Amino acid sequence: MSMQSKLLAAIQNREIFRIGSNRPIPIDIRLISATNKPIIEMVVVNTFREDLLYRINTIQILLPPLRHRIEDIPSLVNHFLIMYGEKYNKQELKVSSQGMDALLKYSFPGNIRELEHMVEKAVILCESGILKQEDLFFQQKKFHVAGKRSFDLELNEKQLILDALEMHGNNYTKASNELNISRKHFIIKLRNMAFNRFFRFVILQAILLAVTGTFFLWTLTQDYLLITKFTLGFIWVLQLYYLFTI
């Protein structure tokens, strides 16, 4: 968000500043922006500035994702086959009918870039002039299946953070870029998640300690065996020690 405010100021004032300088440098540019993110939803959840969206969204061109224009896939595949065939010295490459059917049925979450990389990988690894279905490597994505959509903002935010960390191998910088937030803001959210887990754990331990302590004090007034009282007292002392040393 901090970078968005700086970008908005640069676009609005048509000037930038060098790092470490307070002298403005005038600029004269034409801005072209592109994204595959749900910008309107990001504005709603406050991960993208609304004023910046209105400032850059003068003329909007919507390009449907590849899964909504599957009729373009054969032409794109042929284009990439020619391009990478020349690059890797493999001429007259074709895709089998089964392979083309698999491509037409695939959703392509990465759009044309994913199709291009898929074709390039198949061209490199194929041993004949015909690319078969097994030569095409389709991405296996994880989906969270649920009977009802959850509108729990805290839960969804936590899941997005965990997914971003998993996607980028626990790299904080790449994960924060994936979520379009600053690295500092991302680390703060991680700390809050850790504190919330710790706080709930402490509360649970305190409740168990109170229950055990109450039961132990009650046994002291009853005619129970000494070993029973000693065991309950030992458990209670352990819980008390553990609560104040975590």
VOPAGU-2260 file (C-alpha; in pm, 1 decimal, decimal comma):
REM VOPAGU-2260
SITE   aa  ch    i         X         Y         Z
SITE  MET   A    0       0,0       0,0       0,0
SITE  SER   A    1     288,8     237,9      68,1
SITE  MET   A    2     419,6     187,9    -285,8
SITE  GLN   A    3      70,6     247,0    -423,6
SITE  SER   A    4      51,7     585,9    -253,3
SITE  LYS   A    5     389,0     683,5    -403,0
SITE  LEU   A    6     277,8     567,8    -747,2
SITE  LEU   A    7     -45,4     765,9    -715,4
SITE  ALA   A    8     148,9    1079,2    -620,4
SITE  ALA   A    9     386,0    1033,9    -915,9
SITE  ILE   A   10      98,7     991,6   -1161,6
SITE  GLN   A   11    -103,7    1277,3   -1015,5
SITE  ASN   A   12     180,5    1529,4    -984,5
SITE  ARG   A   13     374,5    1405,5   -1290,0
SITE  GLU   A   14     700,9    1414,0   -1102,7
SITE  ILE   A   15     930,5    1172,1    -924,3
SITE  PHE   A   16    1214,5    1194,9    -673,0
SITE  ARG   A   17    1550,5    1021,5    -677,5
SITE  ILE   A   18    1630,6     810,6    -372,4
SITE  GLY   A   19    1777,1    1036,0    -106,4
SITE  SER   A   20    1682,7    1356,6    -289,8
SITE  ASN   A   21    1404,0    1608,1    -233,6
SITE  ARG   A   22    1433,5    1763,3    -578,5
SITE  PRO   A   23    1136,3    1676,5    -802,1
SITE  ILE   A   24    1200,3    1548,6   -1153,8
SITE  PRO   A   25     916,7    1619,4   -1400,7
SITE  ILE   A   26     799,2    1327,6   -1615,8
SITE  ASP   A   27     585,0    1302,9   -1927,2
SITE  ILE   A   28     457,5     947,3   -1969,3
SITE  ARG   A   29     167,6     740,8   -2094,9
SITE  LEU   A   30      71,5     471,9   -1849,9
SITE  ILE   A   31     -43,0     125,2   -1960,9
SITE  SER   A   32    -136,2    -114,4   -1679,5
SITE  ALA   A   33    -220,9    -482,7   -1691,2
SITE  THR   A   34    -324,3    -732,1   -1425,8
SITE  ASN   A   35    -474,8   -1075,3   -1382,5
SITE  LYS   A   36    -590,4   -1000,2   -1028,3
SITE  PRO   A   37    -950,6    -921,2    -922,0
SITE  ILE   A   38    -887,9    -551,2    -868,7
SITE  ILE   A   39   -1241,5    -464,7    -756,7
SITE  GLU   A   40   -1231,6    -736,6    -489,0
SITE  MET   A   41    -888,8    -612,5    -380,1
SITE  VAL   A   42   -1031,9    -264,1    -334,8
SITE  VAL   A   43   -1311,6    -408,7    -121,0
SITE  VAL   A   44   -1068,2    -591,9     109,8
SITE  ASN   A   45    -838,6    -287,0     118,0
SITE  THR   A   46    -535,7    -437,6     -56,8
SITE  PHE   A   47    -554,8    -194,1    -350,2
SITE  ARG   A   48    -616,5     179,1    -325,2
SITE  GLU   A   49    -951,7     288,5    -466,4
SITE  ASP   A   50    -821,4     632,1    -568,1
SITE  LEU   A   51    -531,6     471,3    -756,7
SITE  LEU   A   52    -774,1     243,3    -941,0
SITE  TYR   A   53    -984,5     539,1   -1056,0
SITE  ARG   A   54    -669,0     727,3   -1157,5
SITE  ILE   A   55    -530,5     453,7   -1385,8
SITE  ASN   A   56    -862,3     314,0   -1510,5
SITE  THR   A   57    -934,9     578,1   -1773,5
SITE  ILE   A   58    -979,8     334,3   -2060,9
SITE  GLN   A   59   -1033,0     -29,6   -1974,2
SITE  ILE   A   60    -980,4    -323,8   -2209,8
SITE  LEU   A   61   -1097,4    -659,6   -2082,6
SITE  LEU   A   62    -910,3    -958,6   -2225,2
SITE  PRO   A   63   -1091,1   -1285,7   -2144,9
SITE  PRO   A   64    -876,7   -1562,1   -1994,9
SITE  LEU   A   65    -763,9   -1840,2   -2225,2
SITE  ARG   A   66   -1016,9   -2086,0   -2081,0
SITE  HIS   A   67   -1295,3   -1861,0   -2213,6
SITE  ARG   A   68   -1158,5   -1856,4   -2568,7
SITE  ILE   A   69   -1048,5   -2212,0   -2630,5
SITE  GLU   A   70   -1085,5   -2159,7   -3005,9
SITE  ASP   A   71    -754,6   -1968,5   -2991,1
SITE  ILE   A   72    -562,9   -2260,4   -2840,6
SITE  PRO   A   73    -486,3   -2452,1   -3165,7
SITE  SER   A   74    -348,2   -2138,1   -3334,4
SITE  LEU   A   75    -139,3   -2049,9   -3032,0
SITE  VAL   A   76      -7,4   -2405,4   -3004,1
SITE  ASN   A   77      98,0   -2402,7   -3369,9
SITE  HIS   A   78     269,0   -2067,2   -3322,4
SITE  PHE   A   79     465,8   -2189,8   -3021,4
SITE  LEU   A   80     552,6   -2517,9   -3194,9
SITE  ILE   A   81     709,6   -2326,5   -3485,0
SITE  MET   A   82     888,1   -2082,1   -3254,8
SITE  TYR   A   83    1038,6   -2341,3   -3020,4
SITE  GLY   A   84    1090,9   -2594,2   -3298,0
SITE  GLU   A   85    1328,0   -2347,0   -3461,6
SITE  LYS   A   86    1491,1   -2265,7   -3129,5
SITE  TYR   A   87    1563,9   -2630,0   -3042,1
SITE  ASN   A   88    1621,3   -2752,8   -3399,8
SITE  LYS   A   89    1308,9   -2969,4   -3413,5
SITE  GLN   A   90    1109,9   -2915,5   -3730,7
SITE  GLU   A   91     756,6   -3011,7   -3839,9
SITE  LEU   A   92     624,5   -3071,7   -3490,4
SITE  LYS   A   93     257,0   -3154,1   -3437,1
SITE  VAL   A   94      25,7   -3229,6   -3146,5
SITE  SER   A   95    -172,4   -3552,3   -3145,9
SITE  SER   A   96    -552,3   -3537,1   -3140,4
SITE  GLN   A   97    -557,7   -3671,4   -2783,5
SITE  GLY   A   98    -305,7   -3408,2   -2678,1
SITE  MET   A   99    -508,0   -3129,2   -2839,2
SITE  ASP   A  100    -826,7   -3254,0   -2670,7
SITE  ALA   A  101    -647,8   -3243,9   -2334,9
SITE  LEU   A  102    -532,3   -2887,2   -2402,2
SITE  LEU   A  103    -884,8   -2777,0   -2494,6
SITE  LYS   A  104   -1023,9   -2924,4   -2171,6
SITE  TYR   A  105    -759,0   -2770,6   -1945,0
SITE  SER   A  106    -847,6   -2449,3   -1757,9
SITE  PHE   A  107    -505,2   -2278,5   -1793,6
SITE  PRO   A  108    -491,9   -2077,3   -1469,5
SITE  GLY   A  109    -166,1   -1927,0   -1599,5
SITE  ASN   A  110    -327,1   -1826,1   -1932,2
SITE  ILE   A  111    -111,4   -1793,9   -2247,0
SITE  ARG   A  112     215,2   -1786,5   -2053,1
SITE  GLU   A  113     137,4   -2127,3   -1905,4
SITE  LEU   A  114      46,0   -2265,3   -2248,4
SITE  GLU   A  115     371,0   -2131,3   -2394,1
SITE  HIS   A  116     584,8   -2288,2   -2121,1
SITE  MET   A  117     393,5   -2614,8   -2151,7
SITE  VAL   A  118     458,9   -2632,3   -2525,8
SITE  GLU   A  119     825,5   -2538,2   -2482,3
SITE  LYS   A  120     877,6   -2810,6   -2222,6
SITE  ALA   A  121     703,5   -3065,2   -2446,9
SITE  VAL   A  122     920,8   -2963,7   -2743,0
SITE  ILE   A  123    1236,6   -3009,9   -2537,1
SITE  LEU   A  124    1141,3   -3352,3   -2398,7
SITE  CYS   A  125     956,3   -3509,4   -2690,9
SITE  GLU   A  126    1140,6   -3785,6   -2878,5
SITE  SER   A  127     936,2   -3772,9   -3198,9
SITE  GLY   A  128     770,8   -3518,8   -3424,9
SITE  ILE   A  129     430,9   -3570,1   -3261,6
SITE  LEU   A  130     359,9   -3434,4   -2914,5
SITE  LYS   A  131     139,0   -3680,1   -2728,4
SITE  GLN   A  132     -78,6   -3619,4   -2426,2
SITE  GLU   A  133     184,4   -3766,0   -2194,8
SITE  ASP   A  134     437,4   -3511,3   -2327,2
SITE  LEU   A  135     223,3   -3226,4   -2191,5
SITE  PHE   A  136     268,5   -3151,0   -1823,3
SITE  PHE   A  137     -47,9   -3009,2   -1670,5
SITE  GLN   A  138     -19,9   -2823,0   -1343,4
SITE  GLN   A  139    -179,9   -3001,4   -1050,9
SITE  LYS   A  140    -336,9   -2729,5    -838,6
SITE  LYS   A  141    -475,0   -2767,6    -488,2
SITE  PHE   A  142    -833,0   -2666,4    -428,1
SITE  HIS   A  143   -1006,4   -2625,3     -96,4
SITE  VAL   A  144   -1337,6   -2802,2    -137,8
SITE  ALA   A  145   -1619,5   -2680,9      81,5
SITE  GLY   A  146   -1990,9   -2727,5      79,7
SITE  LYS   A  147   -2048,4   -2362,1     163,3
SITE  ARG   A  148   -1837,5   -2057,5      92,2
SITE  SER   A  149   -1681,1   -1907,9     403,2
SITE  PHE   A  150   -1709,0   -1532,3     456,9
SITE  ASP   A  151   -1481,7   -1538,1     763,8
SITE  LEU   A  152   -1233,1   -1264,0     672,5
SITE  GLU   A  153    -974,2   -1366,9     932,4
SITE  LEU   A  154    -988,2   -1731,3     825,9
SITE  ASN   A  155    -962,2   -1649,5     453,8
SITE  GLU   A  156    -675,6   -1407,6     513,7
SITE  LYS   A  157    -487,1   -1671,3     712,4
SITE  GLN   A  158    -538,3   -1928,8     437,0
SITE  LEU   A  159    -418,9   -1684,8     168,5
SITE  ILE   A  160    -103,6   -1612,0     367,3
SITE  LEU   A  161     -30,9   -1982,2     419,4
SITE  ASP   A  162     -95,4   -2057,4      50,3
SITE  ALA   A  163     138,3   -1776,2     -58,1
SITE  LEU   A  164     412,2   -1904,0     172,3
SITE  GLU   A  165     370,4   -2258,2      42,0
SITE  MET   A  166     371,2   -2139,4    -320,3
SITE  HIS   A  167     698,9   -1948,0    -279,5
SITE  GLY   A  168     884,0   -2182,6     -43,1
SITE  ASN   A  169     840,2   -1963,0     268,2
SITE  ASN   A  170    1004,5   -1667,9      92,1
SITE  TYR   A  171     853,8   -1363,7     264,9
SITE  THR   A  172     937,7   -1119,1     -14,8
SITE  LYS   A  173     784,8   -1329,7    -293,6
SITE  ALA   A  174     483,6   -1421,9     -77,8
SITE  SER   A  175     414,8   -1056,1       5,1
SITE  ASN   A  176     443,5    -964,7    -364,5
SITE  GLU   A  177     196,6   -1241,7    -447,7
SITE  LEU   A  178     -51,4   -1085,2    -202,5
SITE  ASN   A  179      25,2    -730,7    -324,8
SITE  ILE   A  180     124,6    -604,6      18,5
SITE  SER   A  181     454,3    -474,4     151,5
SITE  ARG   A  182     699,6    -716,3     313,3
SITE  LYS   A  183     673,4    -524,6     641,4
SITE  HIS   A  184     293,7    -551,8     641,4
SITE  PHE   A  185     321,0    -923,4     557,5
SITE  ILE   A  186     554,1    -988,5     852,6
SITE  ILE   A  187     319,7    -799,0    1084,9
SITE  LYS   A  188      32,5   -1023,4     977,5
SITE  LEU   A  189     247,0   -1332,8    1040,7
SITE  ARG   A  190     332,6   -1207,8    1389,0
SITE  ASN   A  191     -34,0   -1141,5    1461,0
SITE  MET   A  192    -121,9   -1494,5    1351,8
SITE  ALA   A  193     148,0   -1638,5    1579,8
SITE  PHE   A  194      35,2   -1419,9    1873,5
SITE  ASN   A  195    -327,9   -1523,7    1830,1
SITE  ARG   A  196    -232,4   -1892,2    1839,4
SITE  PHE   A  197     -15,4   -1832,7    2146,7
SITE  PHE   A  198    -289,7   -1634,1    2321,9
SITE  ARG   A  199    -550,8   -1904,9    2262,7
SITE  PHE   A  200    -305,9   -2166,9    2392,0
SITE  VAL   A  201    -243,9   -1968,1    2711,8
SITE  ILE   A  202    -616,9   -1926,7    2770,8
SITE  LEU   A  203    -670,9   -2301,4    2726,5
SITE  GLN   A  204    -390,2   -2381,1    2968,6
SITE  ALA   A  205    -532,4   -2136,0    3223,7
SITE  ILE   A  206    -875,5   -2299,2    3201,9
SITE  LEU   A  207    -727,3   -2647,5    3247,8
SITE  LEU   A  208    -522,3   -2519,0    3539,0
SITE  ALA   A  209    -830,6   -2369,5    3706,8
SITE  VAL   A  210   -1032,4   -2688,8    3660,2
SITE  THR   A  211    -752,8   -2912,3    3787,0
SITE  GLY   A  212    -678,9   -2682,5    4080,3
SITE  THR   A  213   -1043,1   -2665,3    4183,1
SITE  PHE   A  214   -1077,6   -3042,7    4168,8
SITE  PHE   A  215    -753,1   -3084,8    4365,7
SITE  LEU   A  216    -869,0   -2848,2    4641,6
SITE  TRP   A  217   -1201,3   -3030,3    4655,6
SITE  THR   A  218   -1027,7   -3367,8    4699,9
SITE  LEU   A  219    -843,4   -3226,4    5001,3
SITE  THR   A  220   -1174,7   -3194,1    5180,7
SITE  GLN   A  221   -1284,8   -3545,3    5088,9
SITE  ASP   A  222   -1185,5   -3887,9    5209,6
SITE  TYR   A  223    -966,4   -3986,2    4914,6
SITE  LEU   A  224    -646,9   -4191,3    4919,2
SITE  LEU   A  225    -330,1   -3994,2    4973,3
SITE  ILE   A  226    -186,4   -4114,0    4643,1
SITE  THR   A  227    -485,7   -3966,8    4456,1
SITE  LYS   A  228    -441,7   -3630,1    4625,6
SITE  PHE   A  229     -68,0   -3638,2    4561,4
SITE  THR   A  230    -116,5   -3722,9    4191,2
SITE  LEU   A  231    -370,4   -3444,0    4135,3
SITE  GLY   A  232    -151,2   -3200,4    4324,3
SITE  PHE   A  233     152,6   -3297,6    4116,5
SITE  ILE   A  234     -43,2   -3250,4    3790,4
SITE  TRP   A  235    -168,8   -2912,1    3907,0
SITE  VAL   A  236     183,9   -2794,1    3998,7
SITE  LEU   A  237     315,2   -2910,5    3658,3
SITE  GLN   A  238      41,9   -2717,9    3476,7
SITE  LEU   A  239     114,7   -2409,8    3687,3
SITE  TYR   A  240     486,7   -2434,0    3613,0
SITE  TYR   A  241     428,2   -2492,4    3240,8
SITE  LEU   A  242     186,1   -2197,8    3211,5
SITE  PHE   A  243     437,6   -1950,5    3353,1
SITE  THR   A  244     738,5   -2080,6    3158,8
SITE  ILE   A  245     600,4   -2097,6    2803,3
